[in-house]
Amino acid sequence: MFGELTRAADRPALRFNDAELTYRQLAGAAGAVAAQIQGKSRVAVWATPTIQTAVAVVGALVAGIPVVPINPKIGSRELEHILTDSKPDLNLGEEDIDITASAPLPELDIADAQPAFIVYTSGTTGPPKGVVLPRRAIVSNLDALATAWQWTSDDVLVHGLPLFHVHGLILGIVGPLRRGGSVRHIGKFSSEAVARELAGDATMMFGVPTMYHRLAADAEADPALAKAVGQARLLVSGSAALPASDHERIFKATGQRIVERYGMSETLMNCSVRADGERRPGTVGPPVDGVDLRIVDEQGNQLPDGEIGEIEVRGPNLFLEYLNRPDATAEAFRDGWFRTGDVATVDPDGYVRIVGRRATDLIKSGGYKIGAGEIENVLLEHPGVAEVAVTGEPDDDLGERIVAWIVPAGERPNEQELIDHVAKLLTPHKRPRVVRFLDALPRNDMGKVTKRALGQ
């Protein structure tokens, strides 16, 4: 999985603020972790944004021992559920990892189907489920992304993402190390820290929409920061849809168009705009190499391009199972295809447009299927709207009525003006029937709006 480790080069591998390791040092520290956990069947890692977390994960992977990343901000009930469900033999925290230690890397022949990670879902519809990801999925998907993004050992990645999730840990730490490149983790995200790295030798940035929203505002206010960001080879956004307005703001300020990709814990990355492809706002590009994708109706019939339906995928990127949940695993598949629960359309050229989650973002109103994301993007074009989430709620006449949850940009805008704004730019049946104002939208640790919390 990590060819550069076995070559033990004196090139930079990891830097977390003031802590830094070359590949030679990382190989020694990872070898020490592997010796420390030898014989264990599963380890939990307290996934703080530190170099110790990265070393612990690499050590477990070279030892062939599955990792259960734990959100350091987790609540006591959820922590108890995860530890009871996954039953790790050992819990590793920062204090358990000595980054100056050194031991030889183990020489093991580890099967592709061997679990590498057990990543717990956010638990929006019940207790979190443990997604068992095999080494096959990690390797094949990171290599597919390398092709899509022209990602090489010359790239230096900067990010400030949490390390208990697929985006920050598997893509953001394991990804650069598999390429033989380098990663700079800045701890807590700030535009200034990102710009400082990109003004130096960093070439890529991974972020979520909330980060790019802040980056857009800061780049507009600071030409030097905008210039630094403009030097990036690739800016990649994921974990949620990036509003088209922020796409354009970043482009106008920096000259960079952001690459969007689409994935989830169970599948890793399914789609991405290519580095040399059209970076079209509102799309996540075509499927990456090795991934088959189709759009289906509620009965599982494949739909033609342009029609809204659920995304189903298959390929070597798929998880093995939900840990201890054969019922949920069986329910998640249909004829070998994983049912993502995400709703999308496909453009004639194969670019996928995500509408949202089937449960919260597909609104059935007056006989129409309406995607919440389309309405959200249009509302964000209104100068009185800073943030927005669109949901559906029961309506005796329409089935569901469209509700817009608005965080105002300054003075509260007129409700009817917002409704008319949508009706003019889209079609009348897509206009919100209700507008509600909030001081802030509820979000999870990855910056995703938790729509189920709205109205509670």
C-alpha positions in Angstrom: 0.0 0.0 0.0 2.9 2.3 0.7 5.8 1.7 -1.7 7.7 4.8 -0.6 7.8 3.5 3.0 9.7 0.4 2.0 12.2 2.5 0.1 12.5 4.7 3.2 13.5 7.8 1.4 14.6 11.0 3.1 11.8 13.0 1.5 9.1 14.8 3.5 6.1 12.6 4.2 4.0 14.2 7.0 3.9 17.7 8.6 1.4 18.7 11.3 2.3 22.2 12.3 5.7 21.8 13.9 5.9 18.0 13.8 7.4 16.5 10.7 8.5 13.1 9.5 10.4 12.0 6.5 9.5 8.7 4.8 12.5 7.0 6.6 11.3 8.3 10.0 7.7 7.4 9.2 8.7 3.9 8.3 10.6 3.5 11.6 7.7 4.9 13.7 5.1 2.8 11.8 7.2 -0.3 12.3 7.3 0.4 16.0 3.5 0.7 16.1 3.2 -2.5 14.1 5.3 -4.3 16.7 3.3 -2.7 19.5 0.0 -4.0 18.2 1.2 -7.4 16.8 -1.3 -10.1 17.2 -4.3 -7.8 17.7 -7.4 -8.4 15.5 -8.6 -4.8 15.5 -7.5 -1.4 17.0 -9.3 1.8 17.7 -7.5 5.1 17.0 -8.5 8.3 18.8 -8.3 10.3 15.6 -7.1 13.7 16.7 -5.7 16.0 14.0 -2.1 15.1 15.0 0.9 13.4 13.5 0.5 10.6 16.1 -2.9 9.6 14.5 -1.3 9.4 11.1 1.5 7.2 12.4 -0.9 4.9 14.3 -3.0 4.4 11.2 0.0 3.7 9.0 1.4 1.3 11.6 -1.8 -0.6 11.7 -2.2 -0.8 7.9 1.4 -2.2 7.4 0.6 -4.7 10.1 -2.6 -5.8 8.4 -4.8 -4.8 11.4 -8.1 -3.0 10.8 -8.4 0.5 12.1 -11.5 2.0 13.8 -11.1 5.8 13.7 -12.8 7.5 16.6 -14.1 11.1 16.4 -12.4 12.8 19.4 -15.5 15.0 19.9 -17.7 11.9 20.2 -20.5 11.8 22.8 -20.4 9.1 25.5 -23.4 7.2 24.3 -22.1 7.0 20.7 -18.6 6.1 21.9 -20.0 3.2 23.9 -22.0 2.0 20.9 -19.0 2.0 18.6 -16.6 0.3 21.1 -19.3 -2.3 22.0 -20.0 -2.9 18.3 -16.4 -3.1 17.0 -14.8 -4.6 20.1 -11.2 -3.3 19.4 -8.4 -5.2 21.2 -6.6 -1.9 21.8 -7.4 1.8 21.9 -4.6 4.0 20.7 -4.3 7.7 21.6 -1.6 10.4 21.1 0.1 9.3 24.3 0.5 5.8 23.0 2.5 6.7 19.9 6.2 7.6 20.0 7.0 9.2 16.7 10.8 9.0 17.4 10.6 5.2 17.9 11.9 2.9 15.2 11.5 -0.7 14.2 11.6 -2.6 11.0 8.4 -2.8 8.9 6.8 -6.2 9.0 7.1 -8.4 5.9 3.5 -9.6 5.4 1.5 -10.8 2.5 -1.9 -9.2 3.2 -4.9 -10.2 1.2 -6.8 -7.6 -0.9 -10.1 -8.6 0.9 -8.6 -8.0 4.3 -10.4 -5.2 6.2 -8.4 -2.0 6.4 -10.8 0.4 8.1 -14.1 0.2 10.0 -15.5 3.7 9.5 -18.7 4.5 11.4 -21.4 6.4 9.6 -22.9 9.6 11.0 -26.0 7.7 12.3 -28.6 10.1 10.9 -31.2 7.3 10.8 -30.2 5.3 13.9 -27.1 4.2 15.7 -23.9 4.5 13.6 -23.1 1.5 11.4 -19.6 0.2 11.0 -18.6 0.3 7.3 -16.0 -2.4 6.7 -13.6 -1.2 4.0 -11.2 -3.8 2.5 -7.7 -3.0 1.3 -8.8 -3.6 -2.2 -11.2 -0.6 -2.0 -8.5 1.7 -0.6 -5.9 0.8 -3.2 -8.1 0.7 -6.3 -9.9 4.0 -5.4 -6.8 6.0 -4.6 -5.2 4.8 -7.8 -8.3 5.8 -9.8 -8.2 9.3 -8.2 -4.5 9.5 -9.1 -5.5 9.0 -12.7 -8.4 11.5 -12.5 -6.4 14.2 -10.7 -3.0 13.5 -12.3 -1.8 13.0 -8.7 1.9 12.1 -8.4 4.8 12.0 -5.9 5.6 15.6 -6.8 2.3 16.8 -5.2 2.1 18.3 -1.8 -1.4 18.3 -0.3 -2.6 20.8 2.3 -5.8 20.3 4.3 -7.4 20.9 7.7 -10.0 18.1 7.6 -10.7 15.8 10.6 -9.0 12.4 10.6 -11.9 10.2 11.6 -13.6 10.3 8.2 -12.9 8.9 4.7 -12.2 12.4 3.3 -9.6 13.6 5.8 -8.0 10.3 6.7 -8.1 7.9 3.7 -8.0 10.5 0.9 -6.1 13.2 2.9 -3.4 11.1 4.6 -3.3 7.6 3.1 -3.7 9.1 -0.4 -0.5 11.2 -0.5 1.5 8.5 1.2 0.4 5.9 -1.4 1.6 8.4 -4.1 4.9 9.0 -2.4 4.1 12.6 -2.0 3.7 14.8 1.1 0.8 16.1 3.2 0.7 19.2 5.3 -2.1 19.2 7.9 -2.8 22.6 9.3 -4.8 21.6 12.3 -7.8 23.8 12.4 -8.7 25.3 9.0 -7.9 28.9 8.2 -7.6 30.6 4.8 -4.3 32.2 6.0 -2.8 28.8 6.8 -3.9 27.3 3.5 -2.6 30.3 1.5 0.7 30.1 3.4 1.3 26.5 2.2 0.1 27.1 -1.3 2.4 30.2 -1.6 5.2 27.7 -0.8 5.5 24.2 -2.3 2.0 22.9 -1.7 0.2 22.0 -4.9 -3.2 20.7 -3.9 -5.9 21.4 -1.3 -8.8 19.2 -0.1 -11.7 20.9 1.6 -15.4 20.9 2.3 -17.9 23.6 1.1 -17.8 25.6 4.4 -14.1 25.9 4.0 -14.4 27.1 0.4 -17.1 29.6 1.4 -14.7 31.2 3.9 -11.9 31.0 1.4 -14.0 32.8 -1.2 -14.7 35.7 1.2 -11.1 35.9 2.4 -9.7 35.8 -1.1 -12.1 38.6 -2.2 -10.8 40.7 0.7 -7.1 40.0 0.4 -5.4 40.0 -3.1 -2.2 38.4 -1.7 -4.2 35.5 -0.3 -6.1 35.2 -3.6 -2.8 35.1 -5.5 -1.4 32.3 -3.3 -4.6 30.2 -3.7 -4.4 30.8 -7.4 -1.0 29.0 -7.5 -2.6 25.7 -6.6 -2.5 22.9 -9.2 -5.8 21.5 -7.9 -8.5 22.6 -5.4 -10.8 19.7 -4.6 -14.1 19.9 -2.8 -16.2 17.1 -1.3 -18.4 15.7 1.5 -21.3 18.0 0.4 -22.4 19.9 -2.7 -20.5 23.1 -3.3 -22.8 26.0 -4.2 -22.4 27.3 -7.7 -22.1 30.8 -6.2 -19.0 29.8 -4.3 -17.5 28.2 -7.4 -17.8 31.5 -9.2 -16.5 33.6 -6.3 -13.4 31.4 -6.0 -12.8 31.6 -9.8 -13.2 35.4 -10.0 -10.9 36.0 -7.0 -8.2 33.4 -7.8 -8.5 32.2 -11.4 -9.0 28.7 -10.1 -12.0 26.5 -10.8 -12.7 23.9 -8.1 -12.8 20.1 -8.8 -15.8 18.4 -7.2 -16.0 14.7 -6.5 -18.7 12.5 -5.0 -18.3 9.6 -2.6 -19.5 8.1 0.7 -18.1 5.9 3.4 -19.4 2.7 1.8 -18.0 3.4 -1.6 -15.1 5.8 -1.2 -15.1 8.0 -4.3 -17.5 7.2 -7.1 -17.2 10.2 -9.4 -14.8 13.2 -10.0 -14.2 15.9 -12.4 -10.9 15.2 -14.0 -7.9 17.6 -13.6 -7.9 18.1 -17.4 -11.7 18.1 -17.7 -14.3 20.8 -17.6 -14.8 22.0 -14.1 -18.6 22.6 -14.3 -20.3 24.0 -11.3 -23.0 21.8 -9.9 -21.5 18.6 -11.3 -19.2 15.9 -9.8 -17.9 14.7 -13.2 -18.1 11.1 -14.6 -17.5 7.9 -12.6 -13.8 7.3 -11.8 -12.0 4.3 -13.3 -13.4 0.9 -12.1 -16.7 2.3 -10.9 -20.0 1.5 -12.7 -22.8 3.9 -12.0 -26.5 4.0 -13.0 -29.6 6.0 -12.2 -32.7 4.0 -11.3 -36.3 4.6 -10.3 -37.9 3.2 -7.1 -38.4 -0.2 -8.7 -34.7 -0.4 -9.8 -35.3 0.3 -13.5 -32.5 2.3 -15.2 -33.6 5.8 -16.2 -32.5 7.7 -19.3 -30.1 10.7 -19.0 -31.7 13.8 -17.6 -34.2 12.1 -15.3 -33.9 12.2 -11.5 -33.4 8.9 -9.8 -31.3 7.1 -7.2 -27.6 6.4 -7.8 -26.5 2.8 -7.7 -22.9 1.8 -8.0 -20.7 -1.3 -8.2 -17.0 -1.9 -8.4 -13.9 -2.8 -6.4 -14.4 0.4 -4.3 -17.3 -1.1 -2.4 -17.3 -1.9 1.3 -17.5 -5.5 2.5 -20.4 -5.2 4.9 -21.9 -3.2 7.8 -20.3 -4.8 10.8 -22.6 -7.1 12.7 -25.5 -5.9 10.5 -26.3 -8.6 7.8 -29.8 -7.2 7.6 -28.6 -3.7 6.7 -25.9 -5.1 4.4 -28.5 -7.1 2.4 -30.9 -4.2 2.3 -28.2 -1.9 0.9 -27.7 -4.0 -2.3 -29.8 -4.8 -5.3 -28.5 -7.4 -7.8 -24.9 -6.6 -6.9 -25.4 -2.8 -7.0 -25.0 -0.7 -3.9 -28.0 1.6 -3.3 -26.5 4.9 -2.3 -29.7 6.7 -1.2 -28.4 9.7 -3.2 -30.4 11.2 -6.0 -29.0 12.6 -9.2 -29.3 13.1 -12.9 -26.7 12.5 -15.6 -25.9 15.0 -18.3 -25.5 13.7 -21.9 -21.7 13.8 -21.6 -21.7 11.6 -18.6 -21.3 14.3 -15.9 -23.3 13.5 -12.8 -25.4 16.2 -11.0 -26.2 15.3 -7.4 -29.7 16.4 -6.3 -29.2 15.3 -2.7 -30.3 12.5 -0.4 -33.4 10.6 -1.3 -34.7 11.0 2.3 -34.2 14.7 2.7 -33.4 16.3 -0.7 -35.9 14.8 -3.1 -39.2 16.6 -2.7 -42.4 15.3 -4.3 -44.7 18.2 -4.6 -47.8 18.5 -6.8 -46.8 15.5 -8.8 -43.2 16.8 -9.5 -39.9 15.4 -8.3 -37.9 18.4 -7.2 -34.3 18.5 -6.1 -33.5 20.7 -3.1 -30.0 21.5 -4.3 -31.2 23.3 -7.4 -33.4 25.6 -5.3 -30.6 26.2 -2.8 -28.2 27.3 -5.5 -30.8 29.8 -6.9 -31.5 31.2 -3.5 -27.8 31.7 -2.8 -27.7 34.0 -5.8 -30.0 36.5 -3.9 -27.9 39.1 -2.2 -30.0 38.8 1.0 -29.1 35.1 1.5 -25.9 34.0 3.2 -26.8 30.3 3.7 -29.8 28.2 2.8 -31.2 24.7 3.2 -34.3 23.5 1.4 -36.5 20.7 2.7 -40.0 19.3 2.2 -42.7 18.9 4.8 -46.1 17.2 4.6 -48.9 19.1 2.8 -52.5 17.9 2.4 -52.8 19.4 -1.1 -49.3 19.1 -2.6 -48.1 16.0 -0.9 -45.0 18.0 0.2 -44.5 21.7 0.3 -41.1 23.3 -0.3 -39.6 25.0 2.8 -36.6 27.3 2.6 -34.5 27.8 5.7 -32.6 31.1 5.3 -29.6 32.6 7.1 -29.8 36.3 6.1 -26.8 38.2 4.8 -27.4 41.3 6.9 -30.9 42.6 7.1 -33.6 40.0 6.7 -35.0 39.9 3.1 -38.6 40.0 2.2 -40.1 36.4 2.1 -42.2 37.0 -1.0 -39.2 38.5 -2.8 -37.3 35.2 -2.2 -40.2 33.1 -3.4 -40.6 35.2 -6.5 -36.8 35.0 -7.1 -37.0 31.2 -7.4 -40.2 31.2 -9.4 -38.6 33.6 -11.9 -35.3 31.8 -12.4 -36.7 28.2 -12.2 -40.3 27.3 -12.7 -43.3 28.2 -10.4 -43.7 24.7 -9.0 -40.2 24.9 -7.6 -40.8 28.0 -5.5 -40.7 27.7 -1.7 -44.2 27.8 -0.1 -42.7 28.6 3.3 -39.6 30.7 4.2 -38.1 30.4 7.7 -35.2 32.4 9.0 -32.4 31.1 11.2 -29.2 32.5 12.8 -27.3 29.5 11.6 -27.9 26.1 9.9 -27.2 23.0 12.0 -24.1 21.2 10.7 -22.1 18.1 11.6 -18.3 17.9 12.0 -17.7 17.6 8.3 -19.7 20.8 7.6 -22.7 19.1 6.2 -26.1 20.6 7.0 -28.1 18.2 9.1 -31.5 18.7 7.6 -33.2 16.3 10.0 -32.5 18.8 12.8 -34.4 21.5 11.1 -37.8 22.2 12.6 -37.1 20.1 15.7 
